[in-house]
């Protein structure tokens, strides 16, 4: 079954979603989860 969306939001000025903070947090989680510090 194909899913349809009623609304699509664009946050071009980053007022709804803090992309920089979210990206940094995601990077740190991935870095820790895969122990990249010890893998070079």
C-alpha positions in Angstrom: 0.0 0.0 0.0 1.4 3.4 -1.0 1.7 5.9 1.8 0.6 9.4 1.0 1.5 12.6 2.9 -0.9 15.5 3.5 1.8 18.0 4.5 5.4 18.5 3.6 7.4 21.0 5.6 10.6 22.8 4.4 12.7 24.3 7.1 15.0 26.4 4.9 16.0 28.9 7.7 16.4 26.1 10.4 13.8 27.5 12.7 11.8 24.2 13.1 14.8 21.8 13.3 18.3 22.5 14.5 20.1 20.6 11.8 23.7 21.4 13.0 23.0 20.1 16.6 21.2 17.0 15.3 23.9 16.2 12.8 26.6 16.6 15.5 24.7 14.4 17.9 24.2 11.7 15.3 27.9 11.8 14.4 28.9 11.3 18.1 26.5 8.5 18.5 27.8 6.7 15.4 31.4 7.4 16.4 30.8 5.8 19.8 28.6 2.9 18.7 31.2 1.7 16.2 34.2 2.5 18.4 35.8 4.5 15.6 38.3 6.2 18.0 40.1 2.8 18.4 39.8 1.9 14.7 41.8 4.8 13.4 
